[in-house]
Amino acid sequence: MTIVDGNALAGVLADRLGPDATTAPLHCPGCGRDGILARTRVHVTAMGMVARCRDCDALLATVVEADGHRWVDLPGFRAASTDDG
Ligand SMILES: [Zn+2]
C-alpha cells in the first residue's frame, strides 16, 4: 500500500466532482472539519483508493476498480450549493 495526498484522486473523480476536483469541498463525518480533496490522505492499493481525513482518519471517499467497472462512494463530500443567497 502506498499513501499519497488527495491530488492522486483528482483525475479519477473528475467525472463526479468536476474538472478541478482537487478543490472539491468535503466535510469529515468523523471530526466535523471542512476541507478539500487535495488535503486528504489517500491509501492506494491494487483494488483501488481510499481517501481518509488527515485529522481523525475517517473515511471520506472510496474508489474500487475491477472487471472494467468503477465503484465510487463519497461519504465525506458535499454537493455543490446552487443557493446564491
Ligand atoms: Zn476528520
PDB file of the backbone (N, CA, C, O) and the ligand in Angstrom, with CONECT records:
HET     ZN  A 101       1
ATOM      1  N   MET A   1       0.845  -1.184   0.000  1.00  0.00           N
ATOM      2  CA  MET A   1       0.000   0.000   0.000  1.00  0.00           C
ATOM      3  C   MET A   1       0.886   1.240   0.000  1.00  0.00           C
ATOM      4  O   MET A   1       1.913   1.297   0.676  1.00  0.00           O
ATOM      5  N   THR A   2       0.462   2.218  -0.768  1.00  0.00           N
ATOM      6  CA  THR A   2       1.143   3.498  -0.845  1.00  0.00           C
ATOM      7  C   THR A   2       0.209   4.574  -0.305  1.00  0.00           C
ATOM      8  O   THR A   2      -0.998   4.528  -0.544  1.00  0.00           O
ATOM      9  N   ILE A   3       0.761   5.539   0.419  1.00  0.00           N
ATOM     10  CA  ILE A   3      -0.040   6.649   0.916  1.00  0.00           C
ATOM     11  C   ILE A   3       0.419   7.926   0.237  1.00  0.00           C
ATOM     12  O   ILE A   3       1.598   8.281   0.273  1.00  0.00           O
ATOM     13  N   VAL A   4      -0.551   8.623  -0.394  1.00  0.00           N
ATOM     14  CA  VAL A   4      -0.267   9.862  -1.113  1.00  0.00           C
ATOM     15  C   VAL A   4      -1.297  10.910  -0.690  1.00  0.00           C
ATOM     16  O   VAL A   4      -2.148  10.635   0.156  1.00  0.00           O
ATOM     17  N   ASP A   5      -1.225  12.106  -1.270  1.00  0.00           N
ATOM     18  CA  ASP A   5      -2.236  13.113  -0.925  1.00  0.00           C
ATOM     19  C   ASP A   5      -3.417  13.038  -1.890  1.00  0.00           C
ATOM     20  O   ASP A   5      -3.381  12.290  -2.867  1.00  0.00           O
ATOM     21  N   GLY A   6      -4.454  13.810  -1.613  1.00  0.00           N
ATOM     22  CA  GLY A   6      -5.698  13.748  -2.356  1.00  0.00           C
ATOM     23  C   GLY A   6      -5.604  14.108  -3.820  1.00  0.00           C
ATOM     24  O   GLY A   6      -6.525  13.821  -4.585  1.00  0.00           O
ATOM     25  N   ASN A   7      -4.523  14.725  -4.226  1.00  0.00           N
ATOM     26  CA  ASN A   7      -4.365  15.051  -5.642  1.00  0.00           C
ATOM     27  C   ASN A   7      -4.378  13.793  -6.501  1.00  0.00           C
ATOM     28  O   ASN A   7      -4.728  13.849  -7.680  1.00  0.00           O
ATOM     29  N   ALA A   8      -3.997  12.656  -5.916  1.00  0.00           N
ATOM     30  CA  ALA A   8      -3.970  11.394  -6.654  1.00  0.00           C
ATOM     31  C   ALA A   8      -5.354  10.953  -7.098  1.00  0.00           C
ATOM     32  O   ALA A   8      -5.482  10.194  -8.058  1.00  0.00           O
ATOM     33  N   LEU A   9      -6.393  11.420  -6.412  1.00  0.00           N
ATOM     34  CA  LEU A   9      -7.760  11.033  -6.759  1.00  0.00           C
ATOM     35  C   LEU A   9      -8.438  12.001  -7.723  1.00  0.00           C
ATOM     36  O   LEU A   9      -9.513  11.702  -8.243  1.00  0.00           O
ATOM     37  N   ALA A  10      -7.832  13.139  -7.964  1.00  0.00           N
ATOM     38  CA  ALA A  10      -8.486  14.193  -8.750  1.00  0.00           C
ATOM     39  C   ALA A  10      -8.897  13.718 -10.149  1.00  0.00           C
ATOM     40  O   ALA A  10     -10.021  13.974 -10.582  1.00  0.00           O
ATOM     41  N   GLY A  11      -8.020  13.047 -10.839  1.00  0.00           N
ATOM     42  CA  GLY A  11      -8.335  12.587 -12.186  1.00  0.00           C
ATOM     43  C   GLY A  11      -9.430  11.533 -12.190  1.00  0.00           C
ATOM     44  O   GLY A  11     -10.308  11.535 -13.053  1.00  0.00           O
ATOM     45  N   VAL A  12      -9.369  10.636 -11.218  1.00  0.00           N
ATOM     46  CA  VAL A  12     -10.350   9.548 -11.120  1.00  0.00           C
ATOM     47  C   VAL A  12     -11.739  10.095 -10.808  1.00  0.00           C
ATOM     48  O   VAL A  12     -12.739   9.566 -11.295  1.00  0.00           O
ATOM     49  N   LEU A  13     -11.805  11.154  -9.996  1.00  0.00           N
ATOM     50  CA  LEU A  13     -13.099  11.690  -9.558  1.00  0.00           C
ATOM     51  C   LEU A  13     -13.565  12.901 -10.363  1.00  0.00           C
ATOM     52  O   LEU A  13     -14.596  13.489 -10.035  1.00  0.00           O
ATOM     53  N   ALA A  14     -12.841  13.282 -11.393  1.00  0.00           N
ATOM     54  CA  ALA A  14     -13.211  14.468 -12.175  1.00  0.00           C
ATOM     55  C   ALA A  14     -14.606  14.344 -12.776  1.00  0.00           C
ATOM     56  O   ALA A  14     -15.314  15.343 -12.902  1.00  0.00           O
ATOM     57  N   ASP A  15     -15.013  13.122 -13.151  1.00  0.00           N
ATOM     58  CA  ASP A  15     -16.346  12.945 -13.725  1.00  0.00           C
ATOM     59  C   ASP A  15     -17.441  13.132 -12.684  1.00  0.00           C
ATOM     60  O   ASP A  15     -18.582  13.424 -13.042  1.00  0.00           O
ATOM     61  N   ARG A  16     -17.118  12.971 -11.401  1.00  0.00           N
ATOM     62  CA  ARG A  16     -18.100  13.139 -10.324  1.00  0.00           C
ATOM     63  C   ARG A  16     -18.030  14.527  -9.680  1.00  0.00           C
ATOM     64  O   ARG A  16     -19.054  15.092  -9.296  1.00  0.00           O
ATOM     65  N   LEU A  17     -16.814  15.070  -9.565  1.00  0.00           N
ATOM     66  CA  LEU A  17     -16.612  16.295  -8.790  1.00  0.00           C
ATOM     67  C   LEU A  17     -16.243  17.498  -9.639  1.00  0.00           C
ATOM     68  O   LEU A  17     -16.120  18.605  -9.115  1.00  0.00           O
ATOM     69  N   GLY A  18     -16.062  17.305 -10.943  1.00  0.00           N
ATOM     70  CA  GLY A  18     -15.712  18.415 -11.815  1.00  0.00           C
ATOM     71  C   GLY A  18     -14.250  18.410 -12.182  1.00  0.00           C
ATOM     72  O   GLY A  18     -13.455  17.680 -11.590  1.00  0.00           O
ATOM     73  N   PRO A  19     -13.889  19.233 -13.170  1.00  0.00           N
ATOM     74  CA  PRO A  19     -12.521  19.213 -13.686  1.00  0.00           C
ATOM     75  C   PRO A  19     -11.473  19.648 -12.670  1.00  0.00           C
ATOM     76  O   PRO A  19     -10.313  19.251 -12.783  1.00  0.00           O
ATOM     77  N   ASP A  20     -11.851  20.450 -11.683  1.00  0.00           N
ATOM     78  CA  ASP A  20     -10.897  20.847 -10.648  1.00  0.00           C
ATOM     79  C   ASP A  20     -11.256  20.138  -9.342  1.00  0.00           C
ATOM     80  O   ASP A  20     -11.544  20.776  -8.330  1.00  0.00           O
ATOM     81  N   ALA A  21     -11.234  18.821  -9.387  1.00  0.00           N
ATOM     82  CA  ALA A  21     -11.668  18.016  -8.246  1.00  0.00           C
ATOM     83  C   ALA A  21     -10.786  18.217  -7.019  1.00  0.00           C
ATOM     84  O   ALA A  21     -11.225  17.942  -5.902  1.00  0.00           O
ATOM     85  N   THR A  22      -9.575  18.680  -7.195  1.00  0.00           N
ATOM     86  CA  THR A  22      -8.678  18.845  -6.041  1.00  0.00           C
ATOM     87  C   THR A  22      -9.236  19.827  -5.017  1.00  0.00           C
ATOM     88  O   THR A  22      -8.905  19.746  -3.834  1.00  0.00           O
ATOM     89  N   THR A  23     -10.085  20.759  -5.469  1.00  0.00           N
ATOM     90  CA  THR A  23     -10.653  21.745  -4.543  1.00  0.00           C
ATOM     91  C   THR A  23     -12.109  21.438  -4.200  1.00  0.00           C
ATOM     92  O   THR A  23     -12.809  22.283  -3.643  1.00  0.00           O
ATOM     93  N   ALA A  24     -12.565  20.228  -4.531  1.00  0.00           N
ATOM     94  CA  ALA A  24     -13.943  19.831  -4.190  1.00  0.00           C
ATOM     95  C   ALA A  24     -14.116  19.877  -2.669  1.00  0.00           C
ATOM     96  O   ALA A  24     -13.293  19.327  -1.937  1.00  0.00           O
ATOM     97  N   PRO A  25     -15.192  20.534  -2.183  1.00  0.00           N
ATOM     98  CA  PRO A  25     -15.384  20.664  -0.738  1.00  0.00           C
ATOM     99  C   PRO A  25     -15.818  19.352  -0.100  1.00  0.00           C
ATOM    100  O   PRO A  25     -16.574  18.579  -0.688  1.00  0.00           O
ATOM    101  N   LEU A  26     -15.334  19.116   1.096  1.00  0.00           N
ATOM    102  CA  LEU A  26     -15.746  17.932   1.840  1.00  0.00           C
ATOM    103  C   LEU A  26     -15.939  18.299   3.299  1.00  0.00           C
ATOM    104  O   LEU A  26     -15.422  19.299   3.797  1.00  0.00           O
ATOM    105  N   HIS A  27     -16.701  17.454   3.955  1.00  0.00           N
ATOM    106  CA  HIS A  27     -16.985  17.623   5.384  1.00  0.00           C
ATOM    107  C   HIS A  27     -16.755  16.283   6.051  1.00  0.00           C
ATOM    108  O   HIS A  27     -17.431  15.304   5.735  1.00  0.00           O
ATOM    109  N   CYS A  28     -15.821  16.233   6.958  1.00  0.00           N
ATOM    110  CA  CYS A  28     -15.479  14.967   7.601  1.00  0.00           C
ATOM    111  C   CYS A  28     -16.609  14.526   8.529  1.00  0.00           C
ATOM    112  O   CYS A  28     -16.995  15.265   9.434  1.00  0.00           O
ATOM    113  N   PRO A  29     -17.145  13.309   8.303  1.00  0.00           N
ATOM    114  CA  PRO A  29     -18.192  12.807   9.184  1.00  0.00           C
ATOM    115  C   PRO A  29     -17.644  12.381  10.546  1.00  0.00           C
ATOM    116  O   PRO A  29     -18.413  12.142  11.477  1.00  0.00           O
ATOM    117  N   GLY A  30     -16.325  12.285  10.664  1.00  0.00           N
ATOM    118  CA  GLY A  30     -15.719  11.867  11.921  1.00  0.00           C
ATOM    119  C   GLY A  30     -15.483  13.014  12.881  1.00  0.00           C
ATOM    120  O   GLY A  30     -15.950  12.977  14.019  1.00  0.00           O
ATOM    121  N   CYS A  31     -14.758  14.041  12.436  1.00  0.00           N
ATOM    122  CA  CYS A  31     -14.377  15.144  13.328  1.00  0.00           C
ATOM    123  C   CYS A  31     -15.096  16.442  12.996  1.00  0.00           C
ATOM    124  O   CYS A  31     -15.006  17.411  13.750  1.00  0.00           O
ATOM    125  N   GLY A  32     -15.815  16.472  11.866  1.00  0.00           N
ATOM    126  CA  GLY A  32     -16.582  17.656  11.524  1.00  0.00           C
ATOM    127  C   GLY A  32     -15.811  18.740  10.812  1.00  0.00           C
ATOM    128  O   GLY A  32     -16.369  19.797  10.516  1.00  0.00           O
ATOM    129  N   ARG A  33     -14.548  18.508  10.528  1.00  0.00           N
ATOM    130  CA  ARG A  33     -13.758  19.540   9.843  1.00  0.00           C
ATOM    131  C   ARG A  33     -14.157  19.644   8.375  1.00  0.00           C
ATOM    132  O   ARG A  33     -14.533  18.658   7.742  1.00  0.00           O
ATOM    133  N   ASP A  34     -14.065  20.858   7.854  1.00  0.00           N
ATOM    134  CA  ASP A  34     -14.271  21.100   6.435  1.00  0.00           C
ATOM    135  C   ASP A  34     -12.919  21.110   5.745  1.00  0.00           C
ATOM    136  O   ASP A  34     -11.913  21.497   6.340  1.00  0.00           O
ATOM    137  N   GLY A  35     -12.897  20.687   4.497  1.00  0.00           N
ATOM    138  CA  GLY A  35     -11.634  20.660   3.776  1.00  0.00           C
ATOM    139  C   GLY A  35     -11.862  20.480   2.295  1.00  0.00           C
ATOM    140  O   GLY A  35     -12.964  20.691   1.787  1.00  0.00           O
ATOM    141  N   ILE A  36     -10.801  20.084   1.605  1.00  0.00           N
ATOM    142  CA  ILE A  36     -10.852  19.837   0.168  1.00  0.00           C
ATOM    143  C   ILE A  36     -10.147  18.510  -0.127  1.00  0.00           C
ATOM    144  O   ILE A  36      -9.375  18.001   0.685  1.00  0.00           O
ATOM    145  N   LEU A  37     -10.433  17.973  -1.298  1.00  0.00           N
ATOM    146  CA  LEU A  37      -9.873  16.678  -1.678  1.00  0.00           C
ATOM    147  C   LEU A  37      -8.348  16.653  -1.576  1.00  0.00           C
ATOM    148  O   LEU A  37      -7.779  15.676  -1.090  1.00  0.00           O
ATOM    149  N   ALA A  38      -7.694  17.697  -2.022  1.00  0.00           N
ATOM    150  CA  ALA A  38      -6.234  17.703  -2.046  1.00  0.00           C
ATOM    151  C   ALA A  38      -5.619  17.511  -0.657  1.00  0.00           C
ATOM    152  O   ALA A  38      -4.475  17.069  -0.549  1.00  0.00           O
ATOM    153  N   ARG A  39      -6.358  17.837   0.405  1.00  0.00           N
ATOM    154  CA  ARG A  39      -5.826  17.748   1.774  1.00  0.00           C
ATOM    155  C   ARG A  39      -6.020  16.375   2.401  1.00  0.00           C
ATOM    156  O   ARG A  39      -5.566  16.140   3.521  1.00  0.00           O
ATOM    157  N   THR A  40      -6.694  15.458   1.693  1.00  0.00           N
ATOM    158  CA  THR A  40      -6.924  14.144   2.273  1.00  0.00           C
ATOM    159  C   THR A  40      -5.669  13.283   2.179  1.00  0.00           C
ATOM    160  O   THR A  40      -4.725  13.610   1.460  1.00  0.00           O
ATOM    161  N   ARG A  41      -5.678  12.186   2.912  1.00  0.00           N
ATOM    162  CA  ARG A  41      -4.605  11.184   2.834  1.00  0.00           C
ATOM    163  C   ARG A  41      -5.187   9.991   2.091  1.00  0.00           C
ATOM    164  O   ARG A  41      -6.184   9.415   2.525  1.00  0.00           O
ATOM    165  N   VAL A  42      -4.570   9.615   0.973  1.00  0.00           N
ATOM    166  CA  VAL A  42      -5.118   8.570   0.105  1.00  0.00           C
ATOM    167  C   VAL A  42      -4.255   7.314   0.193  1.00  0.00           C
ATOM    168  O   VAL A  42      -3.044   7.350  -0.022  1.00  0.00           O
ATOM    169  N   HIS A  43      -4.921   6.201   0.517  1.00  0.00           N
ATOM    170  CA  HIS A  43      -4.269   4.896   0.575  1.00  0.00           C
ATOM    171  C   HIS A  43      -4.515   4.227  -0.780  1.00  0.00           C
ATOM    172  O   HIS A  43      -5.664   4.012  -1.166  1.00  0.00           O
ATOM    173  N   VAL A  44      -3.446   3.899  -1.497  1.00  0.00           N
ATOM    174  CA  VAL A  44      -3.546   3.300  -2.823  1.00  0.00           C
ATOM    175  C   VAL A  44      -3.177   1.822  -2.718  1.00  0.00           C
ATOM    176  O   VAL A  44      -2.092   1.469  -2.255  1.00  0.00           O
ATOM    177  N   THR A  45      -4.114   0.958  -3.162  1.00  0.00           N
ATOM    178  CA  THR A  45      -3.855  -0.482  -3.168  1.00  0.00           C
ATOM    179  C   THR A  45      -4.163  -1.031  -4.559  1.00  0.00           C
ATOM    180  O   THR A  45      -4.587  -0.284  -5.441  1.00  0.00           O
ATOM    181  N   ALA A  46      -3.956  -2.304  -4.754  1.00  0.00           N
ATOM    182  CA  ALA A  46      -4.255  -2.928  -6.036  1.00  0.00           C
ATOM    183  C   ALA A  46      -5.750  -2.877  -6.360  1.00  0.00           C
ATOM    184  O   ALA A  46      -6.130  -2.894  -7.531  1.00  0.00           O
ATOM    185  N   MET A  47      -6.598  -2.816  -5.328  1.00  0.00           N
ATOM    186  CA  MET A  47      -8.054  -2.786  -5.525  1.00  0.00           C
ATOM    187  C   MET A  47      -8.584  -1.394  -5.842  1.00  0.00           C
ATOM    188  O   MET A  47      -9.634  -1.263  -6.470  1.00  0.00           O
ATOM    189  N   GLY A  48      -7.873  -0.356  -5.416  1.00  0.00           N
ATOM    190  CA  GLY A  48      -8.361   0.992  -5.635  1.00  0.00           C
ATOM    191  C   GLY A  48      -7.761   1.973  -4.656  1.00  0.00           C
ATOM    192  O   GLY A  48      -6.641   1.791  -4.180  1.00  0.00           O
ATOM    193  N   MET A  49      -8.531   3.035  -4.354  1.00  0.00           N
ATOM    194  CA  MET A  49      -8.027   4.088  -3.490  1.00  0.00           C
ATOM    195  C   MET A  49      -9.059   4.449  -2.420  1.00  0.00           C
ATOM    196  O   MET A  49     -10.266   4.431  -2.664  1.00  0.00           O
ATOM    197  N   VAL A  50      -8.555   4.775  -1.238  1.00  0.00           N
ATOM    198  CA  VAL A  50      -9.396   5.186  -0.122  1.00  0.00           C
ATOM    199  C   VAL A  50      -8.850   6.503   0.416  1.00  0.00           C
ATOM    200  O   VAL A  50      -7.684   6.586   0.802  1.00  0.00           O
ATOM    201  N   ALA A  51      -9.703   7.540   0.441  1.00  0.00           N
ATOM    202  CA  ALA A  51      -9.303   8.841   0.992  1.00  0.00           C
ATOM    203  C   ALA A  51      -9.777   8.924   2.433  1.00  0.00           C
ATOM    204  O   ALA A  51     -10.933   8.635   2.743  1.00  0.00           O
ATOM    205  N   ARG A  52      -8.860   9.327   3.310  1.00  0.00           N
ATOM    206  CA  ARG A  52      -9.171   9.456   4.740  1.00  0.00           C
ATOM    207  C   ARG A  52      -8.821  10.849   5.239  1.00  0.00           C
ATOM    208  O   ARG A  52      -7.957  11.530   4.685  1.00  0.00           O
ATOM    209  N   CYS A  53      -9.508  11.252   6.293  1.00  0.00           N
ATOM    210  CA  CYS A  53      -9.266  12.534   6.937  1.00  0.00           C
ATOM    211  C   CYS A  53      -7.865  12.527   7.559  1.00  0.00           C
ATOM    212  O   CYS A  53      -7.474  11.560   8.212  1.00  0.00           O
ATOM    213  N   ARG A  54      -7.112  13.620   7.349  1.00  0.00           N
ATOM    214  CA  ARG A  54      -5.784  13.712   7.948  1.00  0.00           C
ATOM    215  C   ARG A  54      -5.846  13.899   9.456  1.00  0.00           C
ATOM    216  O   ARG A  54      -4.883  13.601  10.162  1.00  0.00           O
ATOM    217  N   ASP A  55      -6.961  14.385   9.945  1.00  0.00           N
ATOM    218  CA  ASP A  55      -7.059  14.695  11.368  1.00  0.00           C
ATOM    219  C   ASP A  55      -7.571  13.521  12.203  1.00  0.00           C
ATOM    220  O   ASP A  55      -7.072  13.292  13.304  1.00  0.00           O
ATOM    221  N   CYS A  56      -8.570  12.764  11.694  1.00  0.00           N
ATOM    222  CA  CYS A  56      -9.168  11.710  12.523  1.00  0.00           C
ATOM    223  C   CYS A  56      -9.215  10.346  11.826  1.00  0.00           C
ATOM    224  O   CYS A  56      -9.662   9.369  12.428  1.00  0.00           O
ATOM    225  N   ASP A  57      -8.764  10.262  10.571  1.00  0.00           N
ATOM    226  CA  ASP A  57      -8.703   9.009   9.813  1.00  0.00           C
ATOM    227  C   ASP A  57     -10.067   8.493   9.360  1.00  0.00           C
ATOM    228  O   ASP A  57     -10.166   7.348   8.920  1.00  0.00           O
ATOM    229  N   ALA A  58     -11.120   9.306   9.455  1.00  0.00           N
ATOM    230  CA  ALA A  58     -12.438   8.872   8.978  1.00  0.00           C
ATOM    231  C   ALA A  58     -12.426   8.685   7.460  1.00  0.00           C
ATOM    232  O   ALA A  58     -11.663   9.334   6.745  1.00  0.00           O
ATOM    233  N   LEU A  59     -13.279   7.793   6.991  1.00  0.00           N
ATOM    234  CA  LEU A  59     -13.402   7.503   5.563  1.00  0.00           C
ATOM    235  C   LEU A  59     -14.112   8.647   4.849  1.00  0.00           C
ATOM    236  O   LEU A  59     -15.203   9.047   5.255  1.00  0.00           O
ATOM    237  N   LEU A  60     -13.500   9.180   3.784  1.00  0.00           N
ATOM    238  CA  LEU A  60     -14.078  10.298   3.027  1.00  0.00           C
ATOM    239  C   LEU A  60     -14.454   9.907   1.604  1.00  0.00           C
ATOM    240  O   LEU A  60     -15.401  10.458   1.043  1.00  0.00           O
ATOM    241  N   ALA A  61     -13.729   8.966   1.014  1.00  0.00           N
ATOM    242  CA  ALA A  61     -14.023   8.536  -0.357  1.00  0.00           C
ATOM    243  C   ALA A  61     -13.399   7.173  -0.611  1.00  0.00           C
ATOM    244  O   ALA A  61     -12.324   6.851  -0.105  1.00  0.00           O
ATOM    245  N   THR A  62     -14.105   6.384  -1.411  1.00  0.00           N
ATOM    246  CA  THR A  62     -13.590   5.071  -1.807  1.00  0.00           C
ATOM    247  C   THR A  62     -13.783   4.908  -3.310  1.00  0.00           C
ATOM    248  O   THR A  62     -14.861   5.181  -3.838  1.00  0.00           O
ATOM    249  N   VAL A  63     -12.746   4.468  -3.984  1.00  0.00           N
ATOM    250  CA  VAL A  63     -12.831   4.166  -5.409  1.00  0.00           C
ATOM    251  C   VAL A  63     -12.257   2.764  -5.603  1.00  0.00           C
ATOM    252  O   VAL A  63     -11.090   2.511  -5.304  1.00  0.00           O
ATOM    253  N   VAL A  64     -13.099   1.857  -6.110  1.00  0.00           N
ATOM    254  CA  VAL A  64     -12.672   0.487  -6.374  1.00  0.00           C
ATOM    255  C   VAL A  64     -12.881   0.218  -7.855  1.00  0.00           C
ATOM    256  O   VAL A  64     -13.939   0.518  -8.409  1.00  0.00           O
ATOM    257  N   GLU A  65     -11.858  -0.354  -8.493  1.00  0.00           N
ATOM    258  CA  GLU A  65     -11.949  -0.682  -9.906  1.00  0.00           C
ATOM    259  C   GLU A  65     -11.670  -2.161 -10.088  1.00  0.00           C
ATOM    260  O   GLU A  65     -10.654  -2.681  -9.628  1.00  0.00           O
ATOM    261  N   ALA A  66     -12.606  -2.839 -10.779  1.00  0.00           N
ATOM    262  CA  ALA A  66     -12.443  -4.271 -11.040  1.00  0.00           C
ATOM    263  C   ALA A  66     -13.310  -4.665 -12.225  1.00  0.00           C
ATOM    264  O   ALA A  66     -14.414  -4.150 -12.403  1.00  0.00           O
ATOM    265  N   ASP A  67     -12.802  -5.572 -13.020  1.00  0.00           N
ATOM    266  CA  ASP A  67     -13.543  -6.118 -14.159  1.00  0.00           C
ATOM    267  C   ASP A  67     -14.091  -5.029 -15.072  1.00  0.00           C
ATOM    268  O   ASP A  67     -15.188  -5.169 -15.613  1.00  0.00           O
ATOM    269  N   GLY A  68     -13.343  -3.951 -15.246  1.00  0.00           N
ATOM    270  CA  GLY A  68     -13.766  -2.879 -16.138  1.00  0.00           C
ATOM    271  C   GLY A  68     -14.819  -1.957 -15.559  1.00  0.00           C
ATOM    272  O   GLY A  68     -15.357  -1.116 -16.280  1.00  0.00           O
ATOM    273  N   HIS A  69     -15.128  -2.088 -14.278  1.00  0.00           N
ATOM    274  CA  HIS A  69     -16.110  -1.235 -13.619  1.00  0.00           C
ATOM    275  C   HIS A  69     -15.441  -0.414 -12.531  1.00  0.00           C
ATOM    276  O   HIS A  69     -14.407  -0.801 -11.987  1.00  0.00           O
ATOM    277  N   ARG A  70     -16.045   0.722 -12.224  1.00  0.00           N
ATOM    278  CA  ARG A  70     -15.553   1.573 -11.144  1.00  0.00           C
ATOM    279  C   ARG A  70     -16.698   1.850 -10.182  1.00  0.00           C
ATOM    280  O   ARG A  70     -17.772   2.288 -10.593  1.00  0.00           O
ATOM    281  N   TRP A  71     -16.462   1.590  -8.891  1.00  0.00           N
ATOM    282  CA  TRP A  71     -17.427   1.888  -7.846  1.00  0.00           C
ATOM    283  C   TRP A  71     -16.885   3.036  -7.013  1.00  0.00           C
ATOM    284  O   TRP A  71     -15.743   3.004  -6.554  1.00  0.00           O
ATOM    285  N   VAL A  72     -17.717   4.049  -6.825  1.00  0.00           N
ATOM    286  CA  VAL A  72     -17.292   5.247  -6.097  1.00  0.00           C
ATOM    287  C   VAL A  72     -18.272   5.513  -4.965  1.00  0.00           C
ATOM    288  O   VAL A  72     -19.487   5.499  -5.164  1.00  0.00           O
ATOM    289  N   ASP A  73     -17.732   5.755  -3.776  1.00  0.00           N
ATOM    290  CA  ASP A  73     -18.541   6.157  -2.627  1.00  0.00           C
ATOM    291  C   ASP A  73     -17.894   7.420  -2.063  1.00  0.00           C
ATOM    292  O   ASP A  73     -16.683   7.456  -1.848  1.00  0.00           O
ATOM    293  N   LEU A  74     -18.694   8.449  -1.824  1.00  0.00           N
ATOM    294  CA  LEU A  74     -18.163   9.743  -1.390  1.00  0.00           C
ATOM    295  C   LEU A  74     -18.856  10.212  -0.107  1.00  0.00           C
ATOM    296  O   LEU A  74     -19.535  11.239  -0.130  1.00  0.00           O
ATOM    297  N   PRO A  75     -18.709   9.505   0.991  1.00  0.00           N
ATOM    298  CA  PRO A  75     -19.435   9.890   2.208  1.00  0.00           C
ATOM    299  C   PRO A  75     -19.001  11.219   2.801  1.00  0.00           C
ATOM    300  O   PRO A  75     -19.747  11.809   3.583  1.00  0.00           O
ATOM    301  N   GLY A  76     -17.827  11.704   2.455  1.00  0.00           N
ATOM    302  CA  GLY A  76     -17.350  12.956   3.041  1.00  0.00           C
ATOM    303  C   GLY A  76     -17.540  14.177   2.161  1.00  0.00           C
ATOM    304  O   GLY A  76     -17.196  15.288   2.565  1.00  0.00           O
ATOM    305  N   PHE A  77     -18.086  13.990   0.951  1.00  0.00           N
ATOM    306  CA  PHE A  77     -18.171  15.116   0.031  1.00  0.00           C
ATOM    307  C   PHE A  77     -19.532  15.748   0.032  1.00  0.00           C
ATOM    308  O   PHE A  77     -20.556  15.074   0.141  1.00  0.00           O
ATOM    309  N   ARG A  78     -19.528  17.059  -0.091  1.00  0.00           N
ATOM    310  CA  ARG A  78     -20.759  17.840  -0.126  1.00  0.00           C
ATOM    311  C   ARG A  78     -21.171  18.073  -1.565  1.00  0.00           C
ATOM    312  O   ARG A  78     -20.332  18.211  -2.454  1.00  0.00           O
ATOM    313  N   ALA A  79     -22.470  18.115  -1.780  1.00  0.00           N
ATOM    314  CA  ALA A  79     -22.964  18.520  -3.078  1.00  0.00           C
ATOM    315  C   ALA A  79     -22.725  20.015  -3.238  1.00  0.00           C
ATOM    316  O   ALA A  79     -22.833  20.766  -2.268  1.00  0.00           O
ATOM    317  N   ALA A  80     -22.407  20.449  -4.433  1.00  0.00           N
ATOM    318  CA  ALA A  80     -22.185  21.857  -4.674  1.00  0.00           C
ATOM    319  C   ALA A  80     -23.477  22.620  -4.457  1.00  0.00           C
ATOM    320  O   ALA A  80     -24.535  22.196  -4.922  1.00  0.00           O
ATOM    321  N   SER A  81     -23.402  23.722  -3.766  1.00  0.00           N
ATOM    322  CA  SER A  81     -24.574  24.538  -3.496  1.00  0.00           C
ATOM    323  C   SER A  81     -24.912  25.398  -4.697  1.00  0.00           C
ATOM    324  O   SER A  81     -24.027  25.965  -5.338  1.00  0.00           O
ATOM    325  N   THR A  82     -26.204  25.491  -4.998  1.00  0.00           N
ATOM    326  CA  THR A  82     -26.639  26.363  -6.075  1.00  0.00           C
ATOM    327  C   THR A  82     -27.389  27.560  -5.500  1.00  0.00           C
ATOM    328  O   THR A  82     -27.948  28.370  -6.240  1.00  0.00           O
ATOM    329  N   ASP A  83     -27.394  27.662  -4.180  1.00  0.00           N
ATOM    330  CA  ASP A  83     -28.086  28.762  -3.497  1.00  0.00           C
ATOM    331  C   ASP A  83     -27.200  30.001  -3.477  1.00  0.00           C
ATOM    332  O   ASP A  83     -26.107  29.981  -2.912  1.00  0.00           O
ATOM    333  N   ASP A  84     -27.673  31.070  -4.091  1.00  0.00           N
ATOM    334  CA  ASP A  84     -26.889  32.293  -4.147  1.00  0.00           C
ATOM    335  C   ASP A  84     -27.109  33.197  -2.925  1.00  0.00           C
ATOM    336  O   ASP A  84     -26.427  34.209  -2.767  1.00  0.00           O
ATOM    337  N   GLY A  85     -28.007  32.846  -2.116  1.00  0.00           N
ATOM    338  CA  GLY A  85     -28.121  33.764  -1.033  1.00  0.00           C
ATOM    339  C   GLY A  85     -29.082  33.479  -0.007  1.00  0.00           C
ATOM    340  O   GLY A  85     -29.213  34.246   0.946  1.00  0.00           O
TER     341      GLY A  85
HETATM  342 ZN    ZN A 101     -11.911  14.015  10.397  1.00  0.00          ZN2+
END
